[in-house]
Amino acid sequence: MKKLYSVQYLRACAALLVLFAHAFSYQIGTDDPIIVAAGRLGVVLFFVISGFIMVYISGQGPFPASTFLKRRAIRIVPLYWLFTSLTALLAALAPSLFQTTAFTWPHYLQSLFFIVHEAPGRDSTSPLLSLGWTLNYEIYFYIAFALLAFLSVGSRVRVLTLVFGAMWLTGLLLAPANPVLQFYLNASPLAFVIGSWIGRRYLDRGFACGTRDLWLLGLLALGGAALALVDDGTPLMSQISFAGQALWGAGLLLCGLGLEPRLKRWSLLEQLGDASYALYLSHIFVIGAVAHLAKRTIGYDQPATVLLVSVVSMVAACIASLAIHRVIEKPILRALSGRRKPRNTPLPDDVVEVK
């Protein structure tokens, strides 16, 4: 499977946006609309890329669903279980480290197995490792995708569009109060659908974009990012904001694929793309550790100190993720996939996976 450097770079971009949002919100709170929008833009970009990649790796025709799900589980589960278990250990032994996270065995076990449920002490469906809410959507999409494995790619994408579109419209009409129903009847899965349509188009003919097309796609992405800022908490503006986030993700992915033949190899960005899943799961621990150390030594009440601590947190999280990817994630993937250590070549799953 050909390595798409544009996708690797966009994976890095998505992870860095989430990292930026959490690094600064940890210091100054979540009231700033730019910080909130940055996190959402990163997550939706991940979802769009995921939809694209699943179509890209599964090809034009039917595929074995069991093999697909096994490979997704190998890629997603081990590192998620590791960091979820670390969260459980900290929450059980040092609950003062957390504001709302509480350890219970049912909460822990349901989180491990991606069972969407109401979190204890919260009016939400956040798993024990709160970042895992995005993985609950990933698993939801993977299962739906695998159930349609017997179809051709065109039929598969059309059915996914109808199913997720119908569920979103049902959510708009019913406006359920139950958090679990809110989770499933949400617009978020539509981002996977958008990526799936881009994947189908790429399989059919690829992308040949001229300079004018690339400028238009770039403007589309920037316009979507600006539209993402309009969310004021009302249902209408939330939907408009999501539409902007989706435009951002689609515009960036199309622009990246159009630029693919011309892209140079940027080693650091490529490595961050490879380590983006490790970065996503681990960064909140690094941010917390750096902030705790700063508070005990220099404090961070001044704006300049907040900026310094946030930037140091981001750099430290990137370094930690590269180490985790190399020392923990890749050996686990090789062991579970039955592969020997490659010589200067990426693992196949590094080429195509989303996080």
C-alpha positions as CSV (number, residue, x, y, z in Angstrom):
1,M,0.0,0.0,0.0
2,K,1.5,3.3,-1.1
3,K,2.4,5.7,1.7
4,L,0.5,8.9,1.4
5,Y,2.7,11.6,2.9
6,S,-0.1,14.2,2.8
7,V,-2.3,12.0,5.0
8,Q,0.6,11.5,7.4
9,Y,1.2,15.3,7.6
10,L,-2.6,15.9,8.2
11,R,-2.6,13.3,10.9
12,A,0.2,15.2,12.6
13,C,-1.8,18.5,12.1
14,A,-4.9,17.0,13.7
15,A,-3.0,15.7,16.7
16,L,-1.2,19.0,17.2
17,L,-4.5,20.9,17.1
18,V,-5.9,18.8,19.9
19,L,-2.6,19.1,21.8
20,F,-2.7,22.9,21.4
21,A,-6.3,23.1,22.7
22,H,-5.6,20.9,25.7
23,A,-2.2,22.5,26.5
24,F,-3.8,26.0,26.8
25,S,-7.2,25.0,28.2
26,Y,-5.3,23.2,31.0
27,Q,-3.9,26.6,32.1
28,I,-6.7,29.1,31.3
29,G,-9.9,27.0,31.0
30,T,-12.2,26.1,28.1
31,D,-14.0,29.5,27.7
32,D,-11.8,30.7,24.8
33,P,-13.7,30.0,21.5
34,I,-10.4,29.7,19.5
35,I,-9.1,27.0,21.9
36,V,-12.4,25.1,21.8
37,A,-12.6,25.3,18.0
38,A,-9.0,24.2,17.6
39,G,-9.7,21.0,19.5
40,R,-12.9,20.3,17.5
41,L,-11.2,21.0,14.2
42,G,-8.5,18.5,15.1
43,V,-11.0,15.8,16.0
44,V,-13.1,16.3,12.9
45,L,-10.0,16.2,10.7
46,F,-9.1,12.9,12.3
47,F,-12.6,11.5,11.5
48,V,-12.5,12.7,7.9
49,I,-9.1,11.1,7.4
50,S,-10.4,7.9,9.1
51,G,-13.3,7.6,6.6
52,F,-10.9,8.1,3.7
53,I,-8.4,5.6,5.0
54,M,-10.9,2.8,5.6
55,V,-12.1,3.1,2.0
56,Y,-8.5,3.3,0.7
57,I,-7.3,0.2,2.5
58,S,-10.4,-1.9,1.8
59,G,-10.4,-1.3,-2.0
60,Q,-13.2,-1.3,-4.6
61,G,-14.9,-4.6,-3.8
62,P,-16.0,-6.7,-0.9
63,F,-13.5,-7.6,1.8
64,P,-13.3,-10.0,4.8
65,A,-15.0,-8.3,7.7
66,S,-13.3,-10.4,10.4
67,T,-9.8,-9.6,9.1
68,F,-10.7,-5.9,8.9
69,L,-12.0,-5.8,12.5
70,K,-9.0,-7.8,13.7
71,R,-6.6,-5.3,12.2
72,R,-8.5,-2.4,13.6
73,A,-8.5,-3.9,17.0
74,I,-4.7,-4.6,16.8
75,R,-4.1,-1.0,15.9
76,I,-6.5,0.7,18.3
77,V,-7.0,-1.5,21.4
78,P,-3.5,-2.1,23.0
79,L,-2.4,1.5,23.5
80,Y,-5.9,2.6,24.5
81,W,-6.1,-0.1,27.1
82,L,-2.7,0.9,28.4
83,F,-3.6,4.5,28.9
84,T,-7.1,3.8,30.2
85,S,-5.6,1.4,32.8
86,L,-3.1,4.1,33.8
87,T,-6.0,6.5,34.2
88,A,-7.9,4.0,36.3
89,L,-4.8,3.4,38.5
90,L,-4.3,7.1,39.1
91,A,-8.0,7.8,39.7
92,A,-8.2,4.9,42.2
93,L,-5.0,5.8,44.1
94,A,-4.8,9.6,43.7
95,P,-8.3,10.8,43.0
96,S,-7.3,14.4,44.0
97,L,-5.4,14.6,40.6
98,F,-8.8,14.7,38.8
99,Q,-11.6,17.2,38.9
100,T,-14.5,15.0,37.5
101,T,-12.9,11.6,36.7
102,A,-14.0,8.9,39.2
103,F,-12.9,5.2,39.2
104,T,-15.5,2.5,39.4
105,W,-15.1,-1.0,38.0
106,P,-18.2,-0.8,35.7
107,H,-16.9,2.5,34.3
108,Y,-13.5,1.1,33.8
109,L,-14.7,-2.1,32.1
110,Q,-17.2,-0.4,29.9
111,S,-14.5,2.1,28.9
112,L,-12.1,-0.7,27.9
113,F,-14.7,-2.3,25.6
114,F,-15.9,0.9,24.0
115,I,-19.4,0.6,25.5
116,V,-21.0,4.1,25.5
117,H,-22.5,4.8,28.9
118,E,-23.2,7.6,31.3
119,A,-20.0,8.4,33.2
120,P,-20.3,8.4,37.0
121,G,-20.3,12.0,38.3
122,R,-20.7,13.5,34.9
123,D,-23.7,14.4,32.7
124,S,-21.8,12.9,29.7
125,T,-20.7,9.7,28.0
126,S,-17.0,10.3,28.5
127,P,-15.1,7.1,29.1
128,L,-12.6,6.8,32.0
129,L,-9.9,8.2,29.7
130,S,-12.0,11.1,28.6
131,L,-10.1,11.4,25.2
132,G,-11.5,8.0,24.4
133,W,-14.9,9.4,23.4
134,T,-13.5,9.8,19.9
135,L,-12.5,6.2,19.8
136,N,-16.0,5.2,20.7
137,Y,-17.0,6.9,17.4
138,E,-14.2,5.2,15.6
139,I,-15.3,1.8,16.8
140,Y,-18.9,2.7,15.9
141,F,-17.8,3.5,12.4
142,Y,-15.6,0.5,12.0
143,I,-18.4,-1.9,13.0
144,A,-20.8,-0.2,10.6
145,F,-18.2,-0.3,7.8
146,A,-17.5,-4.0,8.5
147,L,-21.2,-4.9,8.4
148,L,-21.2,-3.6,4.8
149,A,-18.1,-5.6,3.8
150,F,-20.1,-7.7,1.3
151,L,-20.9,-4.6,-0.8
152,S,-18.8,-2.8,-3.4
153,V,-17.2,0.5,-2.3
154,G,-19.9,2.6,-4.0
155,S,-22.8,0.8,-2.5
156,R,-21.0,0.7,0.9
157,V,-20.5,4.5,1.0
158,R,-24.0,5.2,-0.1
159,V,-25.5,3.0,2.6
160,L,-23.2,4.5,5.2
161,T,-24.4,8.0,4.1
162,L,-28.1,7.0,4.4
163,V,-27.7,5.3,7.8
164,F,-25.6,8.0,9.5
165,G,-27.6,10.8,7.8
166,A,-30.9,9.2,9.0
167,M,-29.6,8.9,12.6
168,W,-28.5,12.5,12.6
169,L,-31.9,13.7,11.3
170,T,-33.6,11.5,14.0
171,G,-31.5,13.2,16.6
172,L,-32.5,16.7,15.3
173,L,-36.2,15.7,15.4
174,L,-36.2,13.9,18.7
175,A,-33.6,16.0,20.6
176,P,-33.2,13.1,23.2
177,A,-32.2,14.0,26.7
178,N,-30.4,10.6,27.3
179,P,-26.6,11.1,26.8
180,V,-26.2,7.7,25.1
181,L,-28.8,8.5,22.5
182,Q,-27.3,11.9,22.1
183,F,-24.0,10.3,21.4
184,Y,-25.3,8.0,18.6
185,L,-27.8,10.5,17.1
186,N,-25.1,13.1,16.6
187,A,-23.6,14.7,13.5
188,S,-20.1,13.5,14.2
189,P,-20.3,10.2,12.2
190,L,-21.0,12.3,9.1
191,A,-17.4,13.3,9.1
192,F,-16.4,9.7,8.5
193,V,-18.9,9.6,5.6
194,I,-17.3,12.7,4.1
195,G,-13.9,11.0,4.2
196,S,-15.4,7.9,2.7
197,W,-16.7,9.8,-0.3
198,I,-13.3,11.3,-0.8
199,G,-11.8,7.8,-0.5
200,R,-14.1,6.5,-3.2
201,R,-13.3,9.3,-5.5
202,Y,-9.6,8.7,-4.9
203,L,-9.9,5.0,-5.7
204,D,-11.8,5.8,-8.9
205,R,-9.5,8.4,-10.5
206,G,-7.2,9.9,-7.9
207,F,-6.8,13.7,-7.7
208,A,-5.2,15.9,-10.3
209,C,-5.5,19.5,-9.0
210,G,-4.2,22.6,-10.6
211,T,-3.0,25.6,-8.7
212,R,-6.4,27.3,-8.9
213,D,-8.1,24.2,-7.5
214,L,-5.7,24.0,-4.6
215,W,-6.3,27.7,-3.8
216,L,-10.0,27.1,-3.8
217,L,-9.7,24.1,-1.6
218,G,-7.5,26.0,0.8
219,L,-10.0,28.8,1.0
220,L,-12.7,26.2,1.6
221,A,-10.8,24.8,4.5
222,L,-10.1,28.3,6.0
223,G,-13.8,29.3,5.5
224,G,-14.8,26.1,7.3
225,A,-12.4,26.9,10.2
226,A,-13.9,30.4,10.5
227,L,-17.4,29.0,10.5
228,A,-16.5,26.6,13.3
229,L,-16.2,29.6,15.6
230,V,-19.9,30.5,15.5
231,D,-21.0,27.8,18.0
232,D,-22.8,29.6,20.9
233,G,-24.3,26.4,22.4
234,T,-27.7,26.7,20.6
235,P,-28.7,23.7,18.4
236,L,-28.7,25.7,15.2
237,M,-25.3,27.3,15.6
238,S,-23.9,24.0,16.8
239,Q,-25.0,22.4,13.5
240,I,-23.6,25.3,11.5
241,S,-20.3,25.0,13.4
242,F,-20.1,21.3,12.7
243,A,-20.7,22.0,9.0
244,G,-17.7,24.4,9.1
245,Q,-15.6,21.8,10.8
246,A,-16.5,19.2,8.1
247,L,-15.7,21.7,5.4
248,W,-12.3,22.3,7.0
249,G,-11.5,18.6,7.2
250,A,-12.7,17.9,3.6
251,G,-10.9,20.9,2.2
252,L,-7.6,20.0,3.9
253,L,-7.7,16.4,2.9
254,L,-8.6,17.2,-0.7
255,C,-5.9,19.8,-0.8
256,G,-3.3,17.4,0.7
257,L,-4.2,14.6,-1.8
258,G,-4.0,17.1,-4.7
259,L,-0.5,18.2,-3.5
260,E,0.6,14.6,-2.9
261,P,2.7,14.2,-6.1
262,R,4.6,17.4,-5.3
263,L,5.1,17.0,-1.6
264,K,8.6,16.7,-0.2
265,R,9.4,14.4,2.6
266,W,9.5,16.2,5.9
267,S,10.9,13.8,8.4
268,L,9.7,15.3,11.7
269,L,6.2,15.9,10.4
270,E,6.1,12.3,9.0
271,Q,7.3,10.9,12.4
272,L,4.6,12.9,14.2
273,G,2.0,11.6,11.8
274,D,3.2,8.0,12.6
275,A,3.1,8.8,16.3
276,S,-0.2,10.8,16.2
277,Y,-2.2,8.0,17.9
278,A,0.4,7.8,20.7
279,L,0.4,11.6,20.9
280,Y,-3.4,11.8,21.1
281,L,-3.6,9.3,24.0
282,S,-0.6,10.4,26.0
283,H,-0.5,14.1,25.7
284,I,-2.9,14.9,28.6
285,F,-0.6,13.0,31.0
286,V,2.4,15.0,29.9
287,I,0.5,18.3,30.1
288,G,-0.6,17.5,33.6
289,A,2.9,16.6,34.7
290,V,4.5,19.7,33.2
291,A,1.8,22.0,34.7
292,H,2.1,20.3,38.1
293,L,5.9,20.8,38.0
294,A,5.5,24.4,36.9
295,K,3.0,25.2,39.7
296,R,5.4,23.8,42.3
297,T,8.4,25.7,41.0
298,I,7.7,28.9,39.1
299,G,3.9,29.2,39.2
300,Y,1.9,30.2,36.1
301,D,-0.2,33.2,37.1
302,Q,1.3,35.6,34.6
303,P,0.3,35.5,30.9
304,A,4.0,35.0,29.8
305,T,4.3,32.0,32.2
306,V,1.1,30.5,30.9
307,L,2.4,30.7,27.4
308,L,5.8,29.2,28.4
309,V,4.2,26.3,30.3
310,S,1.8,25.6,27.4
311,V,4.6,25.6,24.8
312,V,6.9,23.4,27.0
313,S,3.9,21.0,27.5
314,M,3.4,20.7,23.7
315,V,7.1,20.1,23.0
316,A,7.4,17.6,25.8
317,A,4.2,15.8,24.7
318,C,5.6,15.5,21.1
319,I,8.9,14.1,22.4
320,A,7.1,11.6,24.6
321,S,4.8,10.5,21.8
322,L,7.7,9.8,19.5
323,A,9.3,7.7,22.3
324,I,6.1,5.8,23.1
325,H,5.5,5.1,19.4
326,R,9.0,3.7,18.9
327,V,9.4,1.8,22.2
328,I,5.9,0.6,23.0
329,E,3.4,1.0,20.1
330,K,5.5,-0.4,17.2
331,P,6.7,-3.5,19.1
332,I,3.2,-4.3,20.1
333,L,1.9,-3.9,16.5
334,R,4.7,-6.2,15.2
335,A,4.1,-8.8,17.9
336,L,0.3,-8.9,17.4
337,S,0.5,-8.8,13.6
338,G,3.1,-11.6,13.5
339,R,5.7,-9.4,11.7
340,R,9.4,-9.3,12.1
341,K,11.1,-6.0,12.6
342,P,11.3,-4.2,9.2
343,R,14.5,-2.7,7.9
344,N,14.0,1.1,7.4
345,T,10.4,0.6,6.2
346,P,7.2,1.6,8.0
347,L,4.7,-0.9,9.2
348,P,1.8,-1.2,6.9
349,D,-0.6,0.1,9.6
350,D,1.7,3.2,10.0
351,V,1.0,3.9,6.4
352,V,-2.7,3.9,6.5
353,E,-4.0,4.3,10.0
354,V,-5.7,7.4,11.3
355,K,-4.1,8.0,14.6
